[in-house]
């Protein structure tokens, strides 16, 4: 049994069952075999021993961030499609991965997962790049005739997350326009089986990448619901995101509703171009949403009505989306952008408070992903996934309200250490993973080569 003891910590625990952020000003936390074994205020109990004692000297110790909507394979595609909204940006960015091999996408995903870890994100809902590559949109639908890549193209993305050491829910597209219904289900089941064969302490579950928004199939929602029931998986759909063809997008909500998808296993990613009726029906059905403010601003998608959704009782998480549309996968930036967007929209500072966005980007995200029994807060029995954040390097001045200062004044500059399961995975932005250097070399070599082969401008 290995034991790690942290002392002199400003603990932010974000406990379940309360809106209190759980702040302890000067406390300790004990980790045993990768899980939190105890925590409290003041000095550790007399006689407590550990293999390693870390005096964090007044730094914040808080839960690792949870991104409830992520595309880790995009880490090497930042800065593309800057003049475009969603679908034009997809053409620019995902048009590149159309030429990627299973090896290319493995290293891109590994690079992205290590980037998340280095920025304090210890768990991610990860949308894998589908077996069917991105296609042009015609009248709000994908054409549906792109060729299908080998199953290894998906499984290597899951392998990369595992090798990086990030905890993840593996989100898999069904690619329902290729093959018979039986073939679609069998192919998806093979991907799910691979994910479930991986270490369950890291591969936290499998999920569907909902594709109704752009699928040419009128029964796409029914196909997804069948897979949800057969395999016991969740579903997160990119939905009501783009500012184009809004009435067409809104009309597709009934597909999920009528297929019986609405429930705790159904998440809507983005969920911006809503109506009061759509919000009400989603909330009453028990569905949740994942909010990506930095991405929504970058792509000019709009501002989701998150306070209204919370008021209706919807569960909400926060995600960093693509590194290619947040550019810097910074959870503090994401929280602040979300908070300021809502305040600017409502003209009410109470509509979104710092404590709220912190909870949404940790325990709230874990809740909608169905993994809050393991991650998202610093509570005894959960995985010891946490960040150490020093408010004096650089110094931000007196901490008049420490939790609010943590959200409003901290940044990646203050992030000194990241731990997953009580193991140091990043220190001052530098990965401890032995594959980190090779991932950098591979991404810098492989992606420009793909671009050259496809004739993409540099």
VOROKE-457127 format. One record per residue (C-alpha): residue in one letter; x, y, z. Coordinates in Angstrom, 2 decimals. Each point is the difference from the previous one (the first is absolute). Layout:
// residues N
@aa:a	xx:X	yy:Y	zz:Z
...
This chain:
// residues 458
@aa:x	xx:0.00	yy:0.00	zz:0.00
@aa:x	xx:1.40	yy:3.41	zz:-1.02
@aa:x	xx:-0.95	yy:3.11	zz:1.95
@aa:x	xx:0.30	yy:3.67	zz:-0.97
@aa:x	xx:-0.70	yy:2.76	zz:2.53
@aa:x	xx:-0.58	yy:3.63	zz:-0.96
@aa:x	xx:0.22	yy:2.67	zz:2.69
@aa:x	xx:-0.54	yy:3.77	zz:0.34
@aa:x	xx:-2.54	yy:-0.02	zz:-2.81
@aa:x	xx:-2.85	yy:2.31	zz:-0.90
@aa:x	xx:-2.40	yy:-2.84	zz:-0.78
@aa:x	xx:-2.96	yy:0.48	zz:-2.33
@aa:x	xx:-1.91	yy:-3.27	zz:0.16
@aa:x	xx:-3.23	yy:0.70	zz:-2.02
@aa:x	xx:-1.99	yy:-2.59	zz:1.96
@aa:x	xx:-3.10	yy:-1.69	zz:-1.33
@aa:x	xx:-3.46	yy:0.84	zz:1.30
@aa:x	xx:0.59	yy:3.67	zz:0.76
@aa:x	xx:0.79	yy:3.27	zz:-1.78
@aa:x	xx:2.73	yy:0.73	zz:2.55
@aa:x	xx:3.41	yy:-0.13	zz:-1.71
@aa:x	xx:1.47	yy:-1.75	zz:3.03
@aa:x	xx:2.88	yy:2.37	zz:0.73
@aa:x	xx:2.48	yy:-0.93	zz:2.75
@aa:x	xx:2.55	yy:2.74	zz:0.71
@aa:x	xx:3.07	yy:-1.90	zz:1.07
@aa:x	xx:-0.58	yy:-3.72	zz:-0.17
@aa:x	xx:1.39	yy:-3.40	zz:-0.88
@aa:x	xx:-0.88	yy:-2.85	zz:-2.34
@aa:x	xx:1.13	yy:-3.62	zz:0.12
@aa:x	xx:0.17	yy:-2.20	zz:-3.10
@aa:x	xx:0.25	yy:-3.79	zz:0.23
@aa:x	xx:0.48	yy:-2.15	zz:-3.09
@aa:x	xx:-1.31	yy:2.70	zz:-2.32
@aa:x	xx:-3.14	yy:0.91	zz:1.95
@aa:x	xx:-0.80	yy:2.66	zz:2.56
@aa:x	xx:0.20	yy:-1.60	zz:3.44
@aa:x	xx:-0.58	yy:3.06	zz:2.17
@aa:x	xx:0.04	yy:3.79	zz:0.16
@aa:x	xx:-0.63	yy:2.68	zz:2.54
@aa:x	xx:0.89	yy:3.35	zz:1.49
@aa:x	xx:3.18	yy:0.87	zz:1.85
@aa:x	xx:2.87	yy:-2.39	zz:0.58
@aa:x	xx:-0.28	yy:-3.69	zz:-0.94
@aa:x	xx:-1.00	yy:-2.31	zz:2.85
@aa:x	xx:2.85	yy:-0.96	zz:2.32
@aa:x	xx:1.79	yy:-3.10	zz:-1.16
@aa:x	xx:-1.12	yy:0.21	zz:-3.64
@aa:x	xx:2.82	yy:-1.17	zz:-2.23
@aa:x	xx:0.57	yy:-0.05	zz:-3.75
@aa:x	xx:2.56	yy:-1.10	zz:-2.54
@aa:x	xx:0.11	yy:3.58	zz:-1.29
@aa:x	xx:-0.99	yy:3.23	zz:1.75
@aa:x	xx:-0.53	yy:3.10	zz:-2.14
@aa:x	xx:-0.31	yy:3.37	zz:1.73
@aa:x	xx:-1.84	yy:2.10	zz:-2.58
@aa:x	xx:0.63	yy:3.15	zz:2.06
@aa:x	xx:-3.39	yy:1.66	zz:-0.37
@aa:x	xx:-0.71	yy:-1.05	zz:-3.57
@aa:x	xx:-3.52	yy:-0.95	zz:-1.07
@aa:x	xx:-0.68	yy:-3.73	zz:-0.27
@aa:x	xx:-3.16	yy:-0.54	zz:-2.04
@aa:x	xx:-1.61	yy:-2.72	zz:-2.10
@aa:x	xx:1.47	yy:-0.63	zz:-3.41
@aa:x	xx:-2.24	yy:1.55	zz:-2.63
@aa:x	xx:-2.47	yy:-2.18	zz:-1.88
@aa:x	xx:-0.72	yy:0.87	zz:-3.63
@aa:x	xx:-3.41	yy:-1.38	zz:-0.92
@aa:x	xx:0.49	yy:0.64	zz:-3.74
@aa:x	xx:3.41	yy:-0.42	zz:-1.65
@aa:x	xx:1.64	yy:-1.06	zz:-3.27
@aa:x	xx:3.55	yy:-0.87	zz:1.03
@aa:x	xx:1.16	yy:-0.96	zz:-3.50
@aa:x	xx:-0.17	yy:3.68	zz:-1.07
@aa:x	xx:2.97	yy:1.16	zz:2.07
@aa:x	xx:2.20	yy:0.58	zz:-3.05
@aa:x	xx:-2.65	yy:1.91	zz:-2.00
@aa:x	xx:-0.24	yy:3.29	zz:1.88
@aa:x	xx:-0.47	yy:3.28	zz:-1.80
@aa:x	xx:-1.89	yy:-1.40	zz:-3.01
@aa:x	xx:-3.32	yy:1.30	zz:-1.33
@aa:x	xx:0.19	yy:3.29	zz:1.86
@aa:x	xx:-2.34	yy:1.76	zz:-2.47
@aa:x	xx:-2.64	yy:-2.74	zz:0.14
@aa:x	xx:-2.95	yy:-1.08	zz:2.08
@aa:x	xx:-0.46	yy:-3.67	zz:0.95
@aa:x	xx:-0.34	yy:-1.81	zz:-3.33
@aa:x	xx:2.60	yy:2.05	zz:-1.87
@aa:x	xx:2.37	yy:-0.48	zz:2.91
@aa:x	xx:-0.70	yy:-3.77	zz:-0.14
@aa:x	xx:0.84	yy:0.00	zz:-3.69
@aa:x	xx:3.32	yy:1.68	zz:0.80
@aa:x	xx:0.94	yy:-2.04	zz:3.05
@aa:x	xx:-1.63	yy:-3.41	zz:-0.47
@aa:x	xx:0.81	yy:0.11	zz:-3.69
@aa:x	xx:3.58	yy:-0.47	zz:1.19
@aa:x	xx:-0.65	yy:-3.17	zz:1.99
@aa:x	xx:-1.74	yy:-1.51	zz:-3.02
@aa:x	xx:3.53	yy:-0.88	zz:-1.10
@aa:x	xx:1.16	yy:-1.35	zz:3.37
@aa:x	xx:0.98	yy:-3.59	zz:0.70
@aa:x	xx:-0.60	yy:-1.93	zz:3.21
@aa:x	xx:3.59	yy:0.76	zz:1.01
@aa:x	xx:-0.44	yy:3.72	zz:-0.74
@aa:x	xx:-3.16	yy:0.24	zz:2.07
@aa:x	xx:1.60	yy:-1.94	zz:2.87
@aa:x	xx:2.80	yy:2.52	zz:0.39
@aa:x	xx:-2.32	yy:2.97	zz:-0.45
@aa:x	xx:-2.28	yy:-1.33	zz:2.74
@aa:x	xx:2.92	yy:-0.74	zz:2.30
@aa:x	xx:1.29	yy:3.54	zz:-0.55
@aa:x	xx:-3.45	yy:1.41	zz:0.82
@aa:x	xx:-0.46	yy:-2.11	zz:3.12
@aa:x	xx:3.40	yy:1.05	zz:1.35
@aa:x	xx:-0.90	yy:3.62	zz:-0.75
@aa:x	xx:-3.19	yy:-0.35	zz:2.05
@aa:x	xx:1.91	yy:-1.54	zz:2.90
@aa:x	xx:2.60	yy:2.75	zz:-0.11
@aa:x	xx:-2.81	yy:2.53	zz:0.32
@aa:x	xx:-1.64	yy:-1.66	zz:2.98
@aa:x	xx:-2.68	yy:-2.03	zz:-1.80
@aa:x	xx:0.15	yy:-3.51	zz:1.43
@aa:x	xx:-3.22	yy:-1.49	zz:-1.47
@aa:x	xx:-1.49	yy:0.55	zz:-3.45
@aa:x	xx:-3.06	yy:-1.08	zz:-1.93
@aa:x	xx:1.85	yy:-0.63	zz:-3.25
@aa:x	xx:-1.69	yy:0.02	zz:-3.40
@aa:x	xx:2.17	yy:-2.16	zz:-2.23
@aa:x	xx:0.46	yy:0.88	zz:-3.66
@aa:x	xx:-2.60	yy:-2.22	zz:-1.74
@aa:x	xx:0.80	yy:-2.92	zz:-2.27
@aa:x	xx:-1.89	yy:1.86	zz:-2.71
@aa:x	xx:1.93	yy:3.18	zz:-0.70
@aa:x	xx:-1.55	yy:3.45	zz:-0.09
@aa:x	xx:-2.06	yy:0.90	zz:-3.07
@aa:x	xx:-1.41	yy:3.19	zz:-1.40
@aa:x	xx:-3.39	yy:1.20	zz:1.25
@aa:x	xx:-2.88	yy:0.41	zz:-2.46
@aa:x	xx:-3.24	yy:1.54	zz:1.29
@aa:x	xx:0.87	yy:-0.75	zz:3.60
@aa:x	xx:1.02	yy:-3.63	zz:-0.57
@aa:x	xx:3.19	yy:-1.91	zz:-0.67
@aa:x	xx:-0.01	yy:-1.75	zz:-3.36
@aa:x	xx:0.66	yy:-3.39	zz:1.60
@aa:x	xx:2.17	yy:-1.54	zz:-2.69
@aa:x	xx:3.51	yy:0.30	zz:1.48
@aa:x	xx:1.90	yy:-3.30	zz:0.21
@aa:x	xx:0.37	yy:-1.81	zz:3.31
@aa:x	xx:3.39	yy:-0.41	zz:1.64
@aa:x	xx:1.11	yy:-3.16	zz:1.81
@aa:x	xx:-1.10	yy:-0.54	zz:3.61
@aa:x	xx:3.58	yy:0.56	zz:1.14
@aa:x	xx:-0.47	yy:3.69	zz:-0.82
@aa:x	xx:-2.31	yy:0.25	zz:3.01
@aa:x	xx:1.67	yy:-2.46	zz:2.35
@aa:x	xx:3.39	yy:1.73	zz:-0.28
@aa:x	xx:-1.60	yy:3.22	zz:1.27
@aa:x	xx:-1.21	yy:-1.78	zz:3.12
@aa:x	xx:3.45	yy:-1.57	zz:0.40
@aa:x	xx:1.59	yy:3.45	zz:-0.18
@aa:x	xx:-2.15	yy:1.31	zz:2.85
@aa:x	xx:1.02	yy:-2.98	zz:2.10
@aa:x	xx:3.69	yy:0.44	zz:-0.83
@aa:x	xx:-0.19	yy:3.69	zz:0.89
@aa:x	xx:-1.44	yy:-0.81	zz:3.43
@aa:x	xx:-3.14	yy:2.11	zz:-0.27
@aa:x	xx:-3.32	yy:-1.36	zz:1.23
@aa:x	xx:-2.56	yy:0.03	zz:-2.79
@aa:x	xx:-3.44	yy:-0.94	zz:-1.21
@aa:x	xx:0.43	yy:-1.24	zz:-3.56
@aa:x	xx:-2.55	yy:1.50	zz:-2.39
@aa:x	xx:-0.45	yy:-1.94	zz:-3.24
@aa:x	xx:-1.92	yy:0.91	zz:-3.16
@aa:x	xx:-2.33	yy:-2.63	zz:-1.41
@aa:x	xx:0.54	yy:1.14	zz:-3.61
@aa:x	xx:-3.53	yy:-1.15	zz:-0.74
@aa:x	xx:0.08	yy:0.78	zz:-3.73
@aa:x	xx:2.46	yy:-2.84	zz:-0.73
@aa:x	xx:-1.29	yy:-3.56	zz:-0.13
@aa:x	xx:-3.17	yy:-1.71	zz:1.15
@aa:x	xx:-1.45	yy:0.71	zz:3.44
@aa:x	xx:1.46	yy:-3.27	zz:1.28
@aa:x	xx:3.42	yy:0.97	zz:-1.36
@aa:x	xx:-0.26	yy:3.44	zz:1.62
@aa:x	xx:-0.83	yy:-1.50	zz:3.40
@aa:x	xx:2.63	yy:-2.73	zz:-0.26
@aa:x	xx:2.71	yy:2.48	zz:-0.95
@aa:x	xx:-0.92	yy:2.29	zz:2.90
@aa:x	xx:-0.11	yy:-2.95	zz:2.41
@aa:x	xx:3.55	yy:-0.97	zz:-1.00
@aa:x	xx:1.25	yy:3.48	zz:0.87
@aa:x	xx:-1.83	yy:-0.06	zz:3.33
@aa:x	xx:1.46	yy:-3.42	zz:0.78
@aa:x	xx:3.53	yy:1.31	zz:-0.59
@aa:x	xx:-0.56	yy:2.96	zz:2.32
@aa:x	xx:-1.41	yy:-2.29	zz:2.68
@aa:x	xx:3.06	yy:-2.26	zz:-0.28
@aa:x	xx:2.27	yy:2.85	zz:1.15
@aa:x	xx:0.92	yy:0.83	zz:3.60
@aa:x	xx:-3.34	yy:1.06	zz:1.57
@aa:x	xx:1.76	yy:2.44	zz:2.33
@aa:x	xx:0.77	yy:2.09	zz:-3.10
@aa:x	xx:-2.53	yy:-1.08	zz:-2.63
@aa:x	xx:-3.00	yy:1.09	zz:2.07
@aa:x	xx:-2.65	yy:-0.90	zz:-2.55
@aa:x	xx:-1.17	yy:-0.03	zz:-3.61
@aa:x	xx:-2.49	yy:2.36	zz:-1.62
@aa:x	xx:-1.58	yy:0.88	zz:-3.33
@aa:x	xx:1.04	yy:3.07	zz:-1.97
@aa:x	xx:-3.52	yy:1.06	zz:-0.93
@aa:x	xx:-0.23	yy:0.98	zz:-3.67
@aa:x	xx:-3.65	yy:0.87	zz:-0.53
@aa:x	xx:0.76	yy:3.69	zz:-0.60
@aa:x	xx:1.74	yy:-0.77	zz:-3.29
@aa:x	xx:-1.05	yy:-3.55	zz:-0.90
@aa:x	xx:-1.96	yy:-0.53	zz:-3.25
@aa:x	xx:-1.84	yy:-2.91	zz:1.68
@aa:x	xx:-3.47	yy:0.87	zz:1.25
@aa:x	xx:0.23	yy:-2.84	zz:2.55
@aa:x	xx:3.49	yy:0.86	zz:1.29
@aa:x	xx:-1.32	yy:0.65	zz:3.52
@aa:x	xx:-1.73	yy:-3.38	zz:0.09
@aa:x	xx:3.22	yy:-1.77	zz:-1.01
@aa:x	xx:1.88	yy:1.77	zz:2.80
@aa:x	xx:-2.65	yy:-0.77	zz:2.62
@aa:x	xx:0.07	yy:-3.67	zz:-0.98
@aa:x	xx:3.76	yy:-0.04	zz:0.62
@aa:x	xx:-0.42	yy:1.83	zz:3.31
@aa:x	xx:-2.42	yy:-2.67	zz:1.21
@aa:x	xx:1.87	yy:-3.02	zz:-1.38
@aa:x	xx:3.43	yy:0.94	zz:1.30
@aa:x	xx:-0.80	yy:2.18	zz:3.01
@aa:x	xx:1.84	yy:3.05	zz:-1.30
@aa:x	xx:-0.68	yy:3.71	zz:0.24
@aa:x	xx:-0.36	yy:2.44	zz:-2.90
@aa:x	xx:1.21	yy:3.55	zz:-0.54
@aa:x	xx:-1.24	yy:1.73	zz:-3.14
@aa:x	xx:1.48	yy:3.12	zz:-1.52
@aa:x	xx:-3.32	yy:1.82	zz:-0.19
@aa:x	xx:-1.40	yy:3.44	zz:-0.73
@aa:x	xx:3.52	yy:1.38	zz:-0.30
@aa:x	xx:0.36	yy:1.78	zz:-3.32
@aa:x	xx:-1.68	yy:3.38	zz:-0.65
@aa:x	xx:-0.98	yy:-1.15	zz:-3.50
@aa:x	xx:-3.22	yy:-1.79	zz:-0.95
@aa:x	xx:-1.36	yy:0.38	zz:3.52
@aa:x	xx:-3.64	yy:-1.05	zz:-0.74
@aa:x	xx:1.28	yy:-3.19	zz:-1.65
@aa:x	xx:2.17	yy:-0.80	zz:3.02
@aa:x	xx:-2.82	yy:0.69	zz:2.44
@aa:x	xx:-2.36	yy:-2.26	zz:-1.94
@aa:x	xx:2.38	yy:-2.92	zz:0.59
@aa:x	xx:-0.45	yy:0.18	zz:3.78
@aa:x	xx:-3.23	yy:-1.93	zz:-0.41
@aa:x	xx:2.00	yy:-2.89	zz:-1.48
@aa:x	xx:1.79	yy:-0.55	zz:3.31
@aa:x	xx:-3.16	yy:0.67	zz:2.02
@aa:x	xx:-2.18	yy:-2.38	zz:-2.00
@aa:x	xx:2.69	yy:-2.71	zz:-0.01
@aa:x	xx:-0.06	yy:0.01	zz:3.82
@aa:x	xx:3.53	yy:1.34	zz:0.36
@aa:x	xx:-0.73	yy:2.64	zz:2.64
@aa:x	xx:1.24	yy:-1.17	zz:3.37
@aa:x	xx:3.08	yy:0.02	zz:2.28
@aa:x	xx:2.06	yy:-1.84	zz:-2.65
@aa:x	xx:-0.59	yy:2.72	zz:-2.62
@aa:x	xx:2.24	yy:3.07	zz:-0.19
@aa:x	xx:-0.30	yy:2.89	zz:-2.43
@aa:x	xx:3.29	yy:1.63	zz:-0.89
@aa:x	xx:-0.19	yy:3.78	zz:-0.59
@aa:x	xx:-3.83	yy:0.27	zz:-0.01
@aa:x	xx:0.06	yy:3.65	zz:-1.02
@aa:x	xx:-2.77	yy:0.55	zz:-2.57
@aa:x	xx:-2.71	yy:-1.16	zz:2.37
@aa:x	xx:-3.59	yy:1.08	zz:0.64
@aa:x	xx:-1.75	yy:0.13	zz:3.40
@aa:x	xx:-1.95	yy:-3.08	zz:-1.05
@aa:x	xx:3.13	yy:-1.96	zz:-0.89
@aa:x	xx:1.66	yy:0.89	zz:3.31
@aa:x	xx:-3.13	yy:-0.94	zz:1.92
@aa:x	xx:-0.39	yy:-3.37	zz:-1.74
@aa:x	xx:3.70	yy:-0.85	zz:0.36
@aa:x	xx:-0.05	yy:0.90	zz:3.70
@aa:x	xx:-3.20	yy:-1.90	zz:0.71
@aa:x	xx:1.41	yy:-3.04	zz:-1.79
@aa:x	xx:3.12	yy:0.04	zz:2.18
@aa:x	xx:2.50	yy:0.81	zz:-2.76
@aa:x	xx:3.09	yy:2.10	zz:0.76
@aa:x	xx:2.20	yy:2.36	zz:-1.99
@aa:x	xx:3.70	yy:0.72	zz:-0.43
@aa:x	xx:0.99	yy:3.65	zz:-0.31
@aa:x	xx:3.06	yy:1.08	zz:-2.01
@aa:x	xx:0.20	yy:3.81	zz:0.36
@aa:x	xx:3.49	yy:0.52	zz:-1.43
@aa:x	xx:-0.84	yy:-2.08	zz:-3.07
@aa:x	xx:-3.41	yy:1.64	zz:-0.42
@aa:x	xx:1.62	yy:3.42	zz:-0.05
@aa:x	xx:2.84	yy:-0.99	zz:-2.33
@aa:x	xx:-2.44	yy:-1.45	zz:-2.57
@aa:x	xx:-2.57	yy:2.81	zz:0.38
@aa:x	xx:-2.59	yy:-2.62	zz:0.95
@aa:x	xx:-1.77	yy:2.02	zz:2.67
@aa:x	xx:-0.60	yy:-0.19	zz:3.74
@aa:x	xx:-1.87	yy:-2.93	zz:1.55
@aa:x	xx:-2.71	yy:0.90	zz:2.50
@aa:x	xx:1.73	yy:-1.78	zz:2.85
@aa:x	xx:-1.57	yy:1.87	zz:2.96
@aa:x	xx:-3.45	yy:-0.75	zz:-1.41
@aa:x	xx:0.91	yy:-3.67	zz:-0.41
@aa:x	xx:1.29	yy:-0.22	zz:3.56
@aa:x	xx:-3.16	yy:1.69	zz:1.23
@aa:x	xx:-1.99	yy:-2.70	zz:-1.78
@aa:x	xx:1.97	yy:-2.66	zz:1.83
@aa:x	xx:2.21	yy:-1.12	zz:-2.89
@aa:x	xx:3.41	yy:-1.35	zz:0.95
@aa:x	xx:2.80	yy:1.89	zz:-1.75
@aa:x	xx:3.67	yy:-0.73	zz:-0.50
@aa:x	xx:2.76	yy:1.98	zz:-1.70
@aa:x	xx:2.35	yy:-1.09	zz:-2.76
@aa:x	xx:3.05	yy:1.38	zz:-1.77
@aa:x	xx:-1.10	yy:-1.47	zz:-3.36
@aa:x	xx:2.64	yy:-0.17	zz:-2.73
@aa:x	xx:3.43	yy:1.36	zz:0.67
@aa:x	xx:-0.48	yy:1.19	zz:-3.57
@aa:x	xx:-2.81	yy:2.36	zz:1.04
@aa:x	xx:1.05	yy:0.97	zz:3.51
@aa:x	xx:3.61	yy:0.18	zz:-1.20
@aa:x	xx:1.26	yy:0.06	zz:3.60
@aa:x	xx:-1.72	yy:-2.71	zz:2.03
@aa:x	xx:-0.10	yy:2.15	zz:3.12
@aa:x	xx:-2.78	yy:-0.88	zz:2.47
@aa:x	xx:0.36	yy:3.28	zz:1.88
@aa:x	xx:-0.47	yy:1.93	zz:-3.23
@aa:x	xx:-2.99	yy:-2.19	zz:-0.83
@aa:x	xx:-1.62	yy:0.68	zz:3.38
@aa:x	xx:0.56	yy:3.74	zz:-0.21
@aa:x	xx:-1.24	yy:0.25	zz:-3.58
@aa:x	xx:-3.13	yy:-1.91	zz:0.93
@aa:x	xx:-0.69	yy:2.15	zz:3.02
@aa:x	xx:0.57	yy:3.30	zz:-1.80
@aa:x	xx:-2.06	yy:-1.05	zz:-3.03
@aa:x	xx:-2.98	yy:-0.76	zz:2.23
@aa:x	xx:0.34	yy:3.19	zz:2.02
@aa:x	xx:0.26	yy:2.06	zz:-3.17
@aa:x	xx:-3.08	yy:-1.72	zz:-1.42
@aa:x	xx:-2.18	yy:0.25	zz:3.10
@aa:x	xx:1.45	yy:3.25	zz:1.39
@aa:x	xx:-0.21	yy:-1.71	zz:3.37
@aa:x	xx:3.20	yy:-0.94	zz:1.90
@aa:x	xx:-1.90	yy:-2.58	zz:2.03
@aa:x	xx:-0.95	yy:-1.93	zz:-3.15
@aa:x	xx:3.39	yy:-1.74	zz:0.03
@aa:x	xx:2.31	yy:-0.03	zz:3.01
@aa:x	xx:3.60	yy:-1.24	zz:0.25
@aa:x	xx:-1.00	yy:-2.82	zz:2.34
@aa:x	xx:-2.53	yy:-1.20	zz:-2.58
@aa:x	xx:2.41	yy:-0.25	zz:-2.93
@aa:x	xx:2.56	yy:-1.76	zz:2.19
@aa:x	xx:-2.56	yy:-2.63	zz:0.95
@aa:x	xx:-1.14	yy:-0.37	zz:-3.62
@aa:x	xx:3.59	yy:-0.58	zz:-1.20
@aa:x	xx:0.70	yy:-2.64	zz:2.63
@aa:x	xx:-2.77	yy:-1.92	zz:1.75
@aa:x	xx:-2.74	yy:1.24	zz:-2.35
@aa:x	xx:1.83	yy:-1.41	zz:-3.01
@aa:x	xx:0.62	yy:-3.26	zz:1.81
@aa:x	xx:-3.71	yy:-0.22	zz:0.85
@aa:x	xx:-1.26	yy:0.31	zz:-3.57
@aa:x	xx:2.62	yy:-2.53	zz:-1.13
@aa:x	xx:-1.13	yy:-2.46	zz:2.66
@aa:x	xx:3.42	yy:-0.20	zz:1.68
@aa:x	xx:-0.54	yy:2.23	zz:3.05
@aa:x	xx:0.41	yy:-3.01	zz:2.30
@aa:x	xx:3.68	yy:-0.07	zz:-0.99
@aa:x	xx:1.13	yy:3.51	zz:-1.05
@aa:x	xx:-0.96	yy:3.67	zz:0.15
@aa:x	xx:0.54	yy:0.83	zz:3.68
@aa:x	xx:2.41	yy:-0.56	zz:2.85
@aa:x	xx:-1.90	yy:-2.52	zz:2.10
@aa:x	xx:1.10	yy:-3.12	zz:1.83
@aa:x	xx:-0.10	yy:-3.05	zz:-2.25
@aa:x	xx:0.29	yy:1.88	zz:-3.30
@aa:x	xx:3.02	yy:-0.05	zz:-2.25
@aa:x	xx:2.67	yy:2.43	zz:1.19
@aa:x	xx:-0.08	yy:2.20	zz:-3.10
@aa:x	xx:0.92	yy:3.55	zz:0.94
@aa:x	xx:1.86	yy:3.16	zz:-0.91
@aa:x	xx:2.40	yy:2.07	zz:2.10
@aa:x	xx:-0.34	yy:3.70	zz:-0.82
@aa:x	xx:2.25	yy:2.65	zz:1.55
@aa:x	xx:-1.62	yy:3.45	zz:0.37
@aa:x	xx:3.40	yy:1.63	zz:0.56
@aa:x	xx:1.72	yy:-1.15	zz:-3.20
@aa:x	xx:-0.90	yy:2.41	zz:-1.42
@aa:x	xx:-1.40	yy:1.81	zz:3.00
@aa:x	xx:-3.63	yy:1.10	zz:-0.28
@aa:x	xx:-0.13	yy:1.93	zz:3.28
@aa:x	xx:-2.20	yy:-0.66	zz:3.04
@aa:x	xx:-2.56	yy:-2.78	zz:-0.38
@aa:x	xx:-3.07	yy:1.89	zz:1.22
@aa:x	xx:-2.26	yy:-2.87	zz:-1.05
@aa:x	xx:2.28	yy:-2.97	zz:-0.74
@aa:x	xx:-2.38	yy:-2.14	zz:-2.09
@aa:x	xx:-1.03	yy:2.96	zz:-2.14
@aa:x	xx:3.65	yy:0.98	zz:-0.36
@aa:x	xx:0.76	yy:-3.55	zz:-1.10
@aa:x	xx:-2.46	yy:0.36	zz:-2.88
@aa:x	xx:0.53	yy:3.66	zz:-0.85
@aa:x	xx:3.73	yy:0.52	zz:0.58
@aa:x	xx:1.74	yy:-3.32	zz:-0.55
@aa:x	xx:1.31	yy:-1.08	zz:-3.38
@aa:x	xx:2.30	yy:-2.56	zz:-1.54
@aa:x	xx:2.89	yy:2.14	zz:1.27
@aa:x	xx:-0.96	yy:-0.92	zz:3.57
@aa:x	xx:-0.43	yy:-3.73	zz:-0.69
@aa:x	xx:3.02	yy:-1.69	zz:1.54
@aa:x	xx:-0.92	yy:-3.68	zz:0.17
@aa:x	xx:-2.61	yy:-2.44	zz:-1.29
@aa:x	xx:-0.64	yy:-3.40	zz:1.56
@aa:x	xx:-2.03	yy:-2.95	zz:-1.27
@aa:x	xx:-0.58	yy:-2.74	zz:2.54
@aa:x	xx:2.50	yy:1.69	zz:2.29
@aa:x	xx:2.71	yy:-0.26	zz:-2.66
@aa:x	xx:1.70	yy:3.13	zz:-1.34
@aa:x	xx:-0.78	yy:0.29	zz:-3.73
@aa:x	xx:1.02	yy:3.59	zz:-0.69
@aa:x	xx:2.20	yy:2.56	zz:1.75
@aa:x	xx:0.01	yy:3.63	zz:-1.11
@aa:x	xx:-1.49	yy:-1.04	zz:-3.33
@aa:x	xx:2.55	yy:-2.73	zz:-0.71
@aa:x	xx:-1.33	yy:-3.54	zz:-0.37
@aa:x	xx:1.53	yy:-2.86	zz:1.95
@aa:x	xx:-1.23	yy:-2.47	zz:-2.64
@aa:x	xx:2.88	yy:-1.78	zz:-1.74
@aa:x	xx:-1.82	yy:0.29	zz:-3.36
@aa:x	xx:-0.46	yy:3.77	zz:0.13
@aa:x	xx:3.07	yy:0.96	zz:-2.05
@aa:x	xx:-0.78	yy:-2.55	zz:-2.70
@aa:x	xx:-3.60	yy:1.21	zz:-0.23
@aa:x	xx:1.26	yy:3.51	zz:-0.71
@aa:x	xx:2.39	yy:-1.21	zz:-2.68
@aa:x	xx:-2.66	yy:-2.17	zz:-1.66
@aa:x	xx:-2.69	yy:2.70	zz:-0.11
@aa:x	xx:2.39	yy:2.57	zz:-1.45
@aa:x	xx:1.10	yy:-2.46	zz:-2.68
@aa:x	xx:-3.20	yy:-1.83	zz:-0.88
@aa:x	xx:-2.62	yy:2.75	zz:-0.19
@aa:x	xx:1.93	yy:2.25	zz:-2.43
@aa:x	xx:0.63	yy:-3.08	zz:-2.16
@aa:x	xx:-3.75	yy:-0.74	zz:-0.08
@aa:x	xx:-0.70	yy:3.62	zz:-0.91
@aa:x	xx:2.52	yy:-0.13	zz:-2.84
@aa:x	xx:-1.46	yy:-3.23	zz:-1.37
@aa:x	xx:-3.52	yy:1.50	zz:0.06
@aa:x	xx:1.15	yy:3.28	zz:-1.54
@aa:x	xx:-1.05	yy:2.04	zz:3.03
@aa:x	xx:1.62	yy:3.44	zz:0.26
@aa:x	xx:2.43	yy:0.39	zz:2.90
